[in-house]
Amino acid sequence: MAEEHAGDELEIPPEEESGGEEAAVSFEAEEPEPAAAVRGLALAEEAAPEAAPSDEVSGALASVHRAVSAALERKVAGEGAEAFAAPEDDLEGPGNVVGVGLGYVDQDPLMPSAEPAAPALNLYVVEPVSEERARAVLAETMGAEAARDESVPINVWVTGVIEAQPHRFRMRPAPGGISVGHVRITAGTLGCLARGLNPPRDRRRLILSNNHVLANSNDARFGDSIFQPGPLDGGVSPPDRIAILERFVPIDFGGGPNLVDCATGWAWPDRVQVGQVFVRNGQRRIFRTGATPIPCGRELLVGKSGRTTQLTQGRIIDCNATVTVRYGSRTALFRDQISIRGLAGLFSAGGDSGSLIWSWDPRRAPVGLLFAGGGGVTFANKIGHVLRALDIRLET
């Protein structure tokens, strides 16, 4: 059971378009985990390997690193952040380079070497580029002449445009595709808005996500606080409380089959909005998805906007998968699930749970609710199962 927390009395979100009196009901607000614990978890997840020790770095390698670093500094200082606002205009040149660092020669993880890896330059780019072209760009446009020397190892890492904590920011009103979470989880994704099919839930503005995002994998109480952003991303009570837990479908951890991992939160209407968020050129933009679901189809091109990997595109590879899913120390069986592979890298990663999945076409029709993944494959509940289980319709 959920640990008891003392808290202030929680105001109940109003029911919209209601002419009757509000029910005299109150819930206790759940308080977040101690701030130090949340910060520690964030630091542990974001910890990066140490850079190559300076005494191992050759003179040529250090020279390239200094030159590229200086070029990036000059560009920011001289031209401002706008210099990197639209790198797609210069993806064949220095505009494609968004970072540089020192690491080690990338090795095949399936063929580990007994010898320590040699120091290498880490070059971070928006779009894929050959090593040969990368060396030419560094030498010809960024003052790193030593990059022409093939004895200087270079790892080319495709990062896309690097955003500060993508989709982990606080936004009001909060759209779909953004960080959200129950008071005692880390963070997941707000899928979209919904309404109940029957009174009084048809007058409530609801947020849709996973059970494990909004209801702490069954370990929650109705009325628990839901934060945006999620606790891992800095959400605290009461300023970041946008909803309270309203309904969830329990996950069966006893071996029985599950169809869904889903839940709804009852939101304050002015703290949420219809639509999905994505960030482009440093600007937050909102787009709408359709409200009418379509069935799963193999080879269907789909998209999602999520807290961690943002806006991604993938293709459905399975419409009736049966999978076992780990939830910490527990395992649950799910059947009749959707499987998706990303078209250019991962379709999802940790923290994207709860994202609405929709067809990548003008309809943007709802197809599934993202809930799990592994080995580059994403798994989603069929949206029809979700709507029936929660007795809702989507508000997109």
C-alpha positions as YAML, in Angstrom:
chain: A
units: angstrom
residues:
- id: 1
  name: MET
  ca: [0.00, 0.00, 0.00]
- id: 2
  name: ALA
  ca: [1.01, 3.60, -0.47]
- id: 3
  name: GLU
  ca: [2.88, 5.19, 2.39]
- id: 4
  name: GLU
  ca: [0.74, 7.65, 4.32]
- id: 5
  name: HIS
  ca: [1.72, 11.29, 4.01]
- id: 6
  name: ALA
  ca: [0.40, 14.24, 5.95]
- id: 7
  name: GLY
  ca: [-0.64, 17.09, 3.72]
- id: 8
  name: ASP
  ca: [-2.88, 20.07, 3.21]
- id: 9
  name: GLU
  ca: [-6.47, 19.59, 2.11]
- id: 10
  name: LEU
  ca: [-6.65, 19.19, -1.65]
- id: 11
  name: GLU
  ca: [-9.15, 21.23, -3.58]
- id: 12
  name: ILE
  ca: [-11.20, 19.09, -5.94]
- id: 13
  name: PRO
  ca: [-11.03, 20.09, -9.63]
- id: 14
  name: PRO
  ca: [-14.37, 21.51, -10.74]
- id: 15
  name: GLU
  ca: [-16.74, 19.60, -12.96]
- id: 16
  name: GLU
  ca: [-17.28, 21.61, -16.12]
- id: 17
  name: GLU
  ca: [-20.72, 22.60, -17.40]
- id: 18
  name: SER
  ca: [-22.31, 21.50, -14.16]
- id: 19
  name: GLY
  ca: [-25.31, 23.31, -12.74]
- id: 20
  name: GLY
  ca: [-25.41, 21.36, -9.50]
- id: 21
  name: GLU
  ca: [-23.54, 21.83, -6.27]
- id: 22
  name: GLU
  ca: [-20.09, 20.38, -5.89]
- id: 23
  name: ALA
  ca: [-19.88, 17.30, -3.74]
- id: 24
  name: ALA
  ca: [-18.55, 17.93, -0.25]
- id: 25
  name: VAL
  ca: [-15.53, 15.70, -0.70]
- id: 26
  name: SER
  ca: [-11.88, 16.29, 0.10]
- id: 27
  name: PHE
  ca: [-8.68, 14.37, -0.34]
- id: 28
  name: GLU
  ca: [-5.36, 14.62, 1.39]
- id: 29
  name: ALA
  ca: [-2.62, 15.96, -0.82]
- id: 30
  name: GLU
  ca: [0.29, 13.62, -1.28]
- id: 31
  name: GLU
  ca: [3.67, 15.21, -0.70]
- id: 32
  name: PRO
  ca: [6.69, 14.41, -2.89]
- id: 33
  name: GLU
  ca: [9.70, 12.36, -1.90]
- id: 34
  name: PRO
  ca: [12.41, 14.34, -0.08]
- id: 35
  name: ALA
  ca: [14.04, 16.75, -2.48]
- id: 36
  name: ALA
  ca: [17.49, 15.34, -1.76]
- id: 37
  name: ALA
  ca: [16.38, 11.86, -2.81]
- id: 38
  name: VAL
  ca: [14.87, 13.14, -6.04]
- id: 39
  name: ARG
  ca: [18.01, 15.14, -6.83]
- id: 40
  name: GLY
  ca: [20.16, 12.10, -6.11]
- id: 41
  name: LEU
  ca: [18.13, 9.95, -8.47]
- id: 42
  name: ALA
  ca: [18.38, 12.60, -11.19]
- id: 43
  name: LEU
  ca: [22.13, 12.81, -10.78]
- id: 44
  name: ALA
  ca: [22.51, 9.04, -10.87]
- id: 45
  name: GLU
  ca: [20.54, 8.76, -14.12]
- id: 46
  name: GLU
  ca: [22.33, 11.65, -15.79]
- id: 47
  name: ALA
  ca: [25.86, 10.72, -14.69]
- id: 48
  name: ALA
  ca: [28.19, 10.46, -17.71]
- id: 49
  name: PRO
  ca: [31.46, 8.57, -18.13]
- id: 50
  name: GLU
  ca: [34.56, 10.60, -17.37]
- id: 51
  name: ALA
  ca: [36.36, 12.18, -20.28]
- id: 52
  name: ALA
  ca: [39.68, 10.76, -21.39]
- id: 53
  name: PRO
  ca: [42.44, 11.77, -18.94]
- id: 54
  name: SER
  ca: [44.46, 14.65, -20.36]
- id: 55
  name: ASP
  ca: [47.80, 12.82, -20.14]
- id: 56
  name: GLU
  ca: [46.47, 10.17, -22.53]
- id: 57
  name: VAL
  ca: [45.40, 12.66, -25.18]
- id: 58
  name: SER
  ca: [47.80, 13.23, -28.06]
- id: 59
  name: GLY
  ca: [48.82, 16.72, -29.09]
- id: 60
  name: ALA
  ca: [46.88, 16.47, -32.36]
- id: 61
  name: LEU
  ca: [43.73, 15.22, -30.63]
- id: 62
  name: ALA
  ca: [43.91, 17.98, -28.01]
- id: 63
  name: SER
  ca: [44.48, 20.52, -30.79]
- id: 64
  name: VAL
  ca: [41.33, 19.44, -32.65]
- id: 65
  name: HIS
  ca: [39.29, 19.51, -29.44]
- id: 66
  name: ARG
  ca: [40.46, 23.03, -28.59]
- id: 67
  name: ALA
  ca: [39.82, 24.32, -32.11]
- id: 68
  name: VAL
  ca: [36.28, 22.96, -32.37]
- id: 69
  name: SER
  ca: [35.41, 24.11, -28.84]
- id: 70
  name: ALA
  ca: [36.66, 27.60, -29.69]
- id: 71
  name: ALA
  ca: [34.68, 27.64, -32.94]
- id: 72
  name: LEU
  ca: [31.47, 26.72, -31.10]
- id: 73
  name: GLU
  ca: [32.16, 29.39, -28.48]
- id: 74
  name: ARG
  ca: [32.75, 32.01, -31.17]
- id: 75
  name: LYS
  ca: [29.56, 31.12, -32.92]
- id: 76
  name: VAL
  ca: [27.46, 31.44, -29.77]
- id: 77
  name: ALA
  ca: [29.20, 34.60, -28.60]
- id: 78
  name: GLY
  ca: [29.31, 36.27, -32.00]
- id: 79
  name: GLU
  ca: [26.01, 35.23, -33.52]
- id: 80
  name: GLY
  ca: [23.95, 34.31, -30.47]
- id: 81
  name: ALA
  ca: [21.71, 31.32, -29.94]
- id: 82
  name: GLU
  ca: [20.06, 32.06, -33.28]
- id: 83
  name: ALA
  ca: [23.18, 30.69, -34.95]
- id: 84
  name: PHE
  ca: [22.03, 27.23, -33.96]
- id: 85
  name: ALA
  ca: [18.31, 27.82, -34.36]
- id: 86
  name: ALA
  ca: [18.05, 26.35, -37.85]
- id: 87
  name: PRO
  ca: [21.02, 24.05, -38.42]
- id: 88
  name: GLU
  ca: [19.07, 22.28, -41.16]
- id: 89
  name: ASP
  ca: [20.08, 25.21, -43.38]
- id: 90
  name: ASP
  ca: [23.74, 24.20, -43.06]
- id: 91
  name: LEU
  ca: [23.78, 20.47, -42.46]
- id: 92
  name: GLU
  ca: [26.66, 19.99, -44.88]
- id: 93
  name: GLY
  ca: [28.88, 22.38, -42.96]
- id: 94
  name: PRO
  ca: [29.65, 23.58, -39.44]
- id: 95
  name: GLY
  ca: [25.94, 24.09, -38.67]
- id: 96
  name: ASN
  ca: [25.68, 20.32, -38.36]
- id: 97
  name: VAL
  ca: [28.15, 20.30, -35.45]
- id: 98
  name: VAL
  ca: [26.44, 20.91, -32.08]
- id: 99
  name: GLY
  ca: [29.07, 19.61, -29.66]
- id: 100
  name: VAL
  ca: [32.51, 18.15, -29.10]
- id: 101
  name: GLY
  ca: [34.19, 16.21, -26.32]
- id: 102
  name: LEU
  ca: [36.87, 13.70, -25.42]
- id: 103
  name: GLY
  ca: [36.13, 10.05, -24.94]
- id: 104
  name: TYR
  ca: [37.44, 6.71, -26.12]
- id: 105
  name: VAL
  ca: [37.40, 4.87, -29.42]
- id: 106
  name: ASP
  ca: [33.97, 3.33, -29.88]
- id: 107
  name: GLN
  ca: [34.26, -0.46, -29.61]
- id: 108
  name: ASP
  ca: [31.93, -3.29, -30.57]
- id: 109
  name: PRO
  ca: [30.22, -4.26, -27.30]
- id: 110
  name: LEU
  ca: [29.90, -7.86, -28.56]
- id: 111
  name: MET
  ca: [33.67, -8.11, -29.06]
- id: 112
  name: PRO
  ca: [35.27, -6.60, -25.95]
- id: 113
  name: SER
  ca: [38.98, -5.93, -26.07]
- id: 114
  name: ALA
  ca: [41.45, -6.80, -23.36]
- id: 115
  name: GLU
  ca: [43.33, -3.60, -24.14]
- id: 116
  name: PRO
  ca: [42.16, -0.20, -22.86]
- id: 117
  name: ALA
  ca: [40.40, 1.85, -25.51]
- id: 118
  name: ALA
  ca: [42.39, 4.68, -27.07]
- id: 119
  name: PRO
  ca: [41.34, 8.31, -26.53]
- id: 120
  name: ALA
  ca: [39.13, 9.77, -29.29]
- id: 121
  name: LEU
  ca: [37.29, 12.92, -30.23]
- id: 122
  name: ASN
  ca: [33.51, 12.79, -29.68]
- id: 123
  name: LEU
  ca: [31.80, 14.90, -32.33]
- id: 124
  name: TYR
  ca: [28.06, 15.53, -31.84]
- id: 125
  name: VAL
  ca: [26.05, 16.31, -34.97]
- id: 126
  name: VAL
  ca: [22.44, 17.02, -35.94]
- id: 127
  name: GLU
  ca: [22.33, 14.74, -38.97]
- id: 128
  name: PRO
  ca: [24.40, 11.66, -39.89]
- id: 129
  name: VAL
  ca: [27.65, 12.49, -41.66]
- id: 130
  name: SER
  ca: [30.55, 10.33, -42.81]
- id: 131
  name: GLU
  ca: [33.80, 10.47, -40.87]
- id: 132
  name: GLU
  ca: [35.54, 11.70, -44.01]
- id: 133
  name: ARG
  ca: [33.11, 14.60, -44.42]
- id: 134
  name: ALA
  ca: [33.29, 15.39, -40.69]
- id: 135
  name: ARG
  ca: [37.08, 15.68, -40.86]
- id: 136
  name: ALA
  ca: [36.83, 18.01, -43.84]
- id: 137
  name: VAL
  ca: [34.30, 20.26, -42.09]
- id: 138
  name: LEU
  ca: [36.44, 20.49, -38.96]
- id: 139
  name: ALA
  ca: [39.59, 21.30, -40.93]
- id: 140
  name: GLU
  ca: [38.10, 23.66, -43.50]
- id: 141
  name: THR
  ca: [35.52, 25.62, -41.48]
- id: 142
  name: MET
  ca: [36.33, 25.25, -37.79]
- id: 143
  name: GLY
  ca: [40.07, 25.77, -37.65]
- id: 144
  name: ALA
  ca: [40.94, 22.18, -36.75]
- id: 145
  name: GLU
  ca: [43.54, 21.38, -39.42]
- id: 146
  name: ALA
  ca: [44.84, 18.41, -37.42]
- id: 147
  name: ALA
  ca: [41.48, 16.67, -37.99]
- id: 148
  name: ARG
  ca: [42.74, 15.69, -41.46]
- id: 149
  name: ASP
  ca: [45.18, 13.32, -39.75]
- id: 150
  name: GLU
  ca: [43.46, 9.91, -39.75]
- id: 151
  name: SER
  ca: [45.55, 8.88, -36.75]
- id: 152
  name: VAL
  ca: [43.27, 11.16, -34.72]
- id: 153
  name: PRO
  ca: [40.25, 8.92, -33.89]
- id: 154
  name: ILE
  ca: [36.82, 10.52, -34.22]
- id: 155
  name: ASN
  ca: [33.49, 9.16, -32.98]
- id: 156
  name: VAL
  ca: [30.55, 10.79, -34.78]
- id: 157
  name: TRP
  ca: [27.45, 10.78, -32.56]
- id: 158
  name: VAL
  ca: [24.10, 11.81, -34.04]
- id: 159
  name: THR
  ca: [22.18, 13.70, -31.33]
- id: 160
  name: GLY
  ca: [19.85, 15.90, -33.35]
- id: 161
  name: VAL
  ca: [19.38, 19.44, -32.10]
- id: 162
  name: ILE
  ca: [20.32, 19.28, -28.42]
- id: 163
  name: GLU
  ca: [17.57, 20.78, -26.28]
- id: 164
  name: ALA
  ca: [17.80, 21.60, -22.58]
- id: 165
  name: GLN
  ca: [15.77, 18.87, -20.86]
- id: 166
  name: PRO
  ca: [13.40, 18.16, -23.79]
- id: 167
  name: HIS
  ca: [9.73, 17.99, -22.78]
- id: 168
  name: ARG
  ca: [10.74, 18.01, -19.11]
- id: 169
  name: PHE
  ca: [9.87, 21.66, -18.65]
- id: 170
  name: ARG
  ca: [6.90, 23.14, -16.79]
- id: 171
  name: MET
  ca: [4.17, 24.37, -19.14]
- id: 172
  name: ARG
  ca: [0.76, 25.88, -18.41]
- id: 173
  name: PRO
  ca: [-1.64, 24.90, -19.58]
- id: 174
  name: ALA
  ca: [0.00, 21.47, -19.93]
- id: 175
  name: PRO
  ca: [-0.39, 19.66, -23.29]
- id: 176
  name: GLY
  ca: [0.12, 16.02, -24.22]
- id: 177
  name: GLY
  ca: [3.67, 14.76, -24.75]
- id: 178
  name: ILE
  ca: [5.06, 16.45, -21.62]
- id: 179
  name: SER
  ca: [6.53, 15.24, -18.32]
- id: 180
  name: VAL
  ca: [3.97, 14.19, -15.70]
- id: 181
  name: GLY
  ca: [3.82, 11.81, -12.78]
- id: 182
  name: HIS
  ca: [2.24, 10.55, -9.58]
- id: 183
  name: VAL
  ca: [3.76, 12.03, -6.45]
- id: 184
  name: ARG
  ca: [5.88, 8.93, -5.75]
- id: 185
  name: ILE
  ca: [7.20, 8.02, -9.19]
- id: 186
  name: THR
  ca: [10.00, 9.58, -11.24]
- id: 187
  name: ALA
  ca: [8.33, 10.85, -14.43]
- id: 188
  name: GLY
  ca: [6.35, 9.67, -17.43]
- id: 189
  name: THR
  ca: [4.34, 11.32, -20.19]
- id: 190
  name: LEU
  ca: [0.92, 12.97, -20.30]
- id: 191
  name: GLY
  ca: [-0.78, 11.19, -23.20]
- id: 192
  name: CYS
  ca: [-3.75, 13.43, -23.99]
- id: 193
  name: LEU
  ca: [-7.02, 14.71, -22.57]
- id: 194
  name: ALA
  ca: [-10.22, 12.72, -22.22]
- id: 195
  name: ARG
  ca: [-13.80, 12.81, -20.90]
- id: 196
  name: GLY
  ca: [-15.87, 10.16, -19.17]
- id: 197
  name: LEU
  ca: [-18.76, 8.67, -21.11]
- id: 198
  name: ASN
  ca: [-21.27, 8.94, -18.30]
- id: 199
  name: PRO
  ca: [-22.19, 11.48, -15.57]
- id: 200
  name: PRO
  ca: [-20.53, 12.91, -13.60]
- id: 201
  name: ARG
  ca: [-17.30, 12.00, -15.42]
- id: 202
  name: ASP
  ca: [-18.55, 13.45, -18.70]
- id: 203
  name: ARG
  ca: [-18.20, 16.90, -17.08]
- id: 204
  name: ARG
  ca: [-14.63, 16.32, -15.94]
- id: 205
  name: ARG
  ca: [-11.50, 17.16, -17.90]
- id: 206
  name: LEU
  ca: [-9.26, 14.11, -17.56]
- id: 207
  name: ILE
  ca: [-5.63, 13.42, -18.41]
- id: 208
  name: LEU
  ca: [-4.74, 10.00, -19.81]
- id: 209
  name: SER
  ca: [-1.52, 8.09, -19.16]
- id: 210
  name: ASN
  ca: [-0.34, 4.75, -17.76]
- id: 211
  name: ASN
  ca: [-1.22, 3.17, -14.43]
- id: 212
  name: HIS
  ca: [2.50, 3.10, -13.61]
- id: 213
  name: VAL
  ca: [2.77, 6.84, -14.37]
- id: 214
  name: LEU
  ca: [-0.36, 8.18, -12.65]
- id: 215
  name: ALA
  ca: [-1.15, 5.41, -10.14]
- id: 216
  name: ASN
  ca: [2.32, 4.16, -9.14]
- id: 217
  name: SER
  ca: [1.73, 0.61, -10.48]
- id: 218
  name: ASN
  ca: [-1.41, 0.06, -8.35]
- id: 219
  name: ASP
  ca: [0.26, 1.50, -5.24]
- id: 220
  name: ALA
  ca: [-1.82, 4.67, -5.02]
- id: 221
  name: ARG
  ca: [-4.98, 6.14, -3.57]
- id: 222
  name: PHE
  ca: [-7.71, 7.96, -5.42]
- id: 223
  name: GLY
  ca: [-7.10, 11.67, -4.96]
- id: 224
  name: ASP
  ca: [-3.30, 11.36, -4.93]
- id: 225
  name: SER
  ca: [-1.52, 14.34, -6.45]
- id: 226
  name: ILE
  ca: [-0.25, 14.30, -10.05]
- id: 227
  name: PHE
  ca: [2.52, 16.75, -10.90]
- id: 228
  name: GLN
  ca: [3.64, 18.44, -14.11]
- id: 229
  name: PRO
  ca: [6.54, 18.13, -14.53]
- id: 230
  name: GLY
  ca: [6.95, 14.78, -12.82]
- id: 231
  name: PRO
  ca: [8.90, 14.62, -9.52]
- id: 232
  name: LEU
  ca: [12.17, 13.62, -11.20]
- id: 233
  name: ASP
  ca: [11.95, 16.71, -13.39]
- id: 234
  name: GLY
  ca: [11.37, 19.05, -10.46]
- id: 235
  name: GLY
  ca: [7.60, 18.88, -9.91]
- id: 236
  name: VAL
  ca: [6.57, 19.73, -6.33]
- id: 237
  name: SER
  ca: [3.39, 20.28, -4.34]
- id: 238
  name: PRO
  ca: [1.41, 22.41, -4.52]
- id: 239
  name: PRO
  ca: [2.65, 24.65, -7.41]
- id: 240
  name: ASP
  ca: [3.00, 21.82, -9.95]
- id: 241
  name: ARG
  ca: [-0.14, 19.86, -9.08]
- id: 242
  name: ILE
  ca: [-2.33, 19.75, -12.19]
- id: 243
  name: ALA
  ca: [-4.61, 16.79, -11.39]
- id: 244
  name: ILE
  ca: [-5.56, 14.12, -8.88]
- id: 245
  name: LEU
  ca: [-5.79, 10.38, -9.51]
- id: 246
  name: GLU
  ca: [-9.32, 9.61, -10.69]
- id: 247
  name: ARG
  ca: [-9.38, 6.06, -12.07]
- id: 248
  name: PHE
  ca: [-6.98, 3.28, -12.97]
- id: 249
  name: VAL
  ca: [-7.16, -0.29, -14.21]
- id: 250
  name: PRO
  ca: [-5.22, -2.51, -11.77]
- id: 251
  name: ILE
  ca: [-2.31, -4.43, -13.26]
- id: 252
  name: ASP
  ca: [-2.49, -8.16, -12.54]
- id: 253
  name: PHE
  ca: [0.89, -9.30, -11.21]
- id: 254
  name: GLY
  ca: [-0.40, -12.77, -10.34]
- id: 255
  name: GLY
  ca: [0.04, -14.32, -13.77]
- id: 256
  name: GLY
  ca: [-3.29, -13.40, -15.32]
- id: 257
  name: PRO
  ca: [-3.28, -11.65, -18.72]
- id: 258
  name: ASN
  ca: [-3.48, -7.85, -18.92]
- id: 259
  name: LEU
  ca: [-4.70, -5.78, -21.84]
- id: 260
  name: VAL
  ca: [-3.90, -2.31, -20.54]
- id: 261
  name: ASP
  ca: [-1.64, -0.25, -18.31]
- id: 262
  name: CYS
  ca: [-3.72, 2.92, -18.05]
- id: 263
  name: ALA
  ca: [-5.14, 5.53, -15.70]
- id: 264
  name: THR
  ca: [-6.81, 8.92, -15.67]
- id: 265
  name: GLY
  ca: [-6.32, 12.03, -13.56]
- id: 266
  name: TRP
  ca: [-9.02, 14.61, -12.87]
- id: 267
  name: ALA
  ca: [-7.45, 17.91, -13.91]
- id: 268
  name: TRP
  ca: [-8.09, 21.54, -13.18]
- id: 269
  name: PRO
  ca: [-9.40, 22.72, -16.59]
- id: 270
  name: ASP
  ca: [-7.17, 25.80, -16.72]
- id: 271
  name: ARG
  ca: [-4.00, 23.77, -16.04]
- id: 272
  name: VAL
  ca: [-4.19, 21.50, -19.11]
- id: 273
  name: GLN
  ca: [-4.84, 21.95, -22.81]
- id: 274
  name: VAL
  ca: [-5.78, 19.93, -25.88]
- id: 275
  name: GLY
  ca: [-2.92, 19.07, -28.23]
- id: 276
  name: GLN
  ca: [0.58, 17.62, -28.29]
- id: 277
  name: VAL
  ca: [3.80, 19.54, -27.72]
- id: 278
  name: PHE
  ca: [7.05, 19.40, -29.66]
- id: 279
  name: VAL
  ca: [10.10, 21.64, -29.66]
- id: 280
  name: ARG
  ca: [11.62, 22.94, -32.88]
- id: 281
  name: ASN
  ca: [14.32, 25.55, -33.21]
- id: 282
  name: GLY
  ca: [13.97, 26.23, -29.51]
- id: 283
  name: GLN
  ca: [10.27, 27.04, -29.82]
- id: 284
  name: ARG
  ca: [7.46, 25.06, -28.17]
- id: 285
  name: ARG
  ca: [4.70, 24.27, -30.62]
- id: 286
  name: ILE
  ca: [1.34, 22.54, -30.28]
- id: 287
  name: PHE
  ca: [-0.33, 20.27, -32.83]
- id: 288
  name: ARG
  ca: [-3.63, 18.42, -32.72]
- id: 289
  name: THR
  ca: [-4.29, 14.72, -33.13]
- id: 290
  name: GLY
  ca: [-7.55, 13.14, -34.21]
- id: 291
  name: ALA
  ca: [-10.24, 11.97, -31.81]
- id: 292
  name: THR
  ca: [-11.43, 8.88, -33.70]
- id: 293
  name: PRO
  ca: [-9.30, 5.79, -33.05]
- id: 294
  name: ILE
  ca: [-8.28, 3.40, -35.80]
- id: 295
  name: PRO
  ca: [-7.35, -0.27, -35.47]
- id: 296
  name: CYS
  ca: [-3.76, -1.44, -35.40]
- id: 297
  name: GLY
  ca: [-2.27, -2.32, -38.79]
- id: 298
  name: ARG
  ca: [1.06, -3.98, -39.51]
- id: 299
  name: GLU
  ca: [3.45, -1.66, -41.37]
- id: 300
  name: LEU
  ca: [1.36, 1.37, -40.33]
- id: 301
  name: LEU
  ca: [3.54, 4.46, -39.93]
- id: 302
  name: VAL
  ca: [2.98, 6.03, -36.51]
- id: 303
  name: GLY
  ca: [4.23, 8.89, -34.36]
- id: 304
  name: LYS
  ca: [4.31, 10.01, -30.76]
- id: 305
  name: SER
  ca: [5.40, 12.98, -28.68]
- id: 306
  name: GLY
  ca: [7.02, 11.97, -25.40]
- id: 307
  name: ARG
  ca: [8.83, 13.36, -22.38]
- id: 308
  name: THR
  ca: [12.23, 11.82, -23.21]
- id: 309
  name: THR
  ca: [12.65, 11.25, -26.94]
- id: 310
  name: GLN
  ca: [10.18, 13.95, -28.01]
- id: 311
  name: LEU
  ca: [8.61, 13.66, -31.48]
- id: 312
  name: THR
  ca: [9.52, 10.34, -33.13]
- id: 313
  name: GLN
  ca: [8.36, 8.21, -36.03]
- id: 314
  name: GLY
  ca: [8.05, 4.45, -36.18]
- id: 315
  name: ARG
  ca: [6.41, 1.52, -37.92]
- id: 316
  name: ILE
  ca: [4.14, -1.11, -36.39]
- id: 317
  name: ILE
  ca: [5.63, -4.59, -36.68]
- id: 318
  name: ASP
  ca: [3.08, -6.59, -34.65]
- id: 319
  name: CYS
  ca: [-0.58, -6.16, -33.69]
- id: 320
  name: ASN
  ca: [-1.10, -9.11, -31.36]
- id: 321
  name: ALA
  ca: [2.03, -9.43, -29.28]
- id: 322
  name: THR
  ca: [2.07, -11.26, -25.94]
- id: 323
  name: VAL
  ca: [4.86, -9.99, -23.72]
- id: 324
  name: THR
  ca: [6.12, -10.21, -20.14]
- id: 325
  name: VAL
  ca: [6.92, -6.81, -18.67]
- id: 326
  name: ARG
  ca: [9.04, -6.07, -15.61]
- id: 327
  name: TYR
  ca: [7.84, -3.49, -13.09]
- id: 328
  name: GLY
  ca: [10.73, -3.31, -10.66]
- id: 329
  name: SER
  ca: [10.70, -6.65, -8.84]
- id: 330
  name: ARG
  ca: [7.34, -7.71, -10.29]
- id: 331
  name: THR
  ca: [6.39, -9.09, -13.71]
- id: 332
  name: ALA
  ca: [3.09, -8.85, -15.57]
- id: 333
  name: LEU
  ca: [1.84, -10.61, -18.69]
- id: 334
  name: PHE
  ca: [0.24, -8.54, -21.46]
- id: 335
  name: ARG
  ca: [-1.51, -9.89, -24.52]
- id: 336
  name: ASP
  ca: [-2.90, -8.35, -27.72]
- id: 337
  name: GLN
  ca: [-0.30, -5.57, -27.70]
- id: 338
  name: ILE
  ca: [1.22, -3.40, -30.43]
- id: 339
  name: SER
  ca: [4.96, -3.56, -31.25]
- id: 340
  name: ILE
  ca: [6.77, -0.66, -32.93]
- id: 341
  name: ARG
  ca: [10.28, -0.05, -34.28]
- id: 342
  name: GLY
  ca: [11.67, 3.43, -34.78]
- id: 343
  name: LEU
  ca: [12.54, 4.56, -38.30]
- id: 344
  name: ALA
  ca: [15.57, 6.64, -37.33]
- id: 345
  name: GLY
  ca: [16.85, 5.51, -33.97]
- id: 346
  name: LEU
  ca: [14.68, 4.71, -30.98]
- id: 347
  name: PHE
  ca: [10.94, 5.28, -31.11]
- id: 348
  name: SER
  ca: [10.87, 5.66, -27.32]
- id: 349
  name: ALA
  ca: [12.94, 5.48, -24.15]
- id: 350
  name: GLY
  ca: [12.40, 5.51, -20.39]
- id: 351
  name: GLY
  ca: [10.08, 8.36, -19.42]
- id: 352
  name: ASP
  ca: [8.03, 8.19, -22.65]
- id: 353
  name: SER
  ca: [5.51, 5.85, -21.01]
- id: 354
  name: GLY
  ca: [1.98, 7.20, -21.36]
- id: 355
  name: SER
  ca: [2.49, 8.81, -24.77]
- id: 356
  name: LEU
  ca: [-0.40, 8.72, -27.22]
- id: 357
  name: ILE
  ca: [0.53, 6.92, -30.46]
- id: 358
  name: TRP
  ca: [-1.16, 8.10, -33.64]
- id: 359
  name: SER
  ca: [-1.05, 7.43, -37.37]
- id: 360
  name: TRP
  ca: [1.62, 9.43, -39.23]
- id: 361
  name: ASP
  ca: [-0.78, 10.89, -41.81]
- id: 362
  name: PRO
  ca: [-3.14, 13.87, -42.00]
- id: 363
  name: ARG
  ca: [-5.64, 12.14, -39.69]
- id: 364
  name: ARG
  ca: [-3.17, 11.61, -36.82]
- id: 365
  name: ALA
  ca: [-5.67, 9.03, -35.65]
- id: 366
  name: PRO
  ca: [-5.12, 7.47, -32.18]
- id: 367
  name: VAL
  ca: [-3.77, 3.92, -32.36]
- id: 368
  name: GLY
  ca: [-2.22, 3.06, -28.99]
- id: 369
  name: LEU
  ca: [-0.95, 4.07, -25.56]
- id: 370
  name: LEU
  ca: [2.80, 3.55, -25.10]
- id: 371
  name: PHE
  ca: [3.70, 1.64, -21.93]
- id: 372
  name: ALA
  ca: [6.89, -0.44, -22.30]
- id: 373
  name: GLY
  ca: [9.95, -1.17, -24.39]
- id: 374
  name: GLY
  ca: [13.23, -2.98, -24.68]
- id: 375
  name: GLY
  ca: [16.00, -3.65, -27.18]
- id: 376
  name: GLY
  ca: [14.81, -0.93, -29.54]
- id: 377
  name: VAL
  ca: [11.20, -2.21, -29.64]
- id: 378
  name: THR
  ca: [8.32, -0.18, -28.16]
- id: 379
  name: PHE
  ca: [5.11, -1.76, -26.88]
- id: 380
  name: ALA
  ca: [1.70, -0.12, -26.67]
- id: 381
  name: ASN
  ca: [-1.82, -0.95, -25.53]
- id: 382
  name: LYS
  ca: [-4.43, -0.81, -28.27]
- id: 383
  name: ILE
  ca: [-6.30, 2.44, -27.79]
- id: 384
  name: GLY
  ca: [-9.67, 0.70, -28.09]
- id: 385
  name: HIS
  ca: [-8.86, -1.48, -25.07]
- id: 386
  name: VAL
  ca: [-7.84, 1.64, -23.12]
- id: 387
  name: LEU
  ca: [-11.02, 3.58, -23.91]
- id: 388
  name: ARG
  ca: [-13.26, 0.67, -22.95]
- id: 389
  name: ALA
  ca: [-11.36, -0.12, -19.77]
- id: 390
  name: LEU
  ca: [-11.51, 3.48, -18.50]
- id: 391
  name: ASP
  ca: [-14.96, 4.29, -19.92]
- id: 392
  name: ILE
  ca: [-13.72, 7.43, -21.68]
- id: 393
  name: ARG
  ca: [-13.53, 9.20, -25.01]
- id: 394
  name: LEU
  ca: [-10.53, 11.15, -26.17]
- id: 395
  name: GLU
  ca: [-10.55, 14.95, -26.25]
- id: 396
  name: THR
  ca: [-7.93, 15.85, -28.85]
...
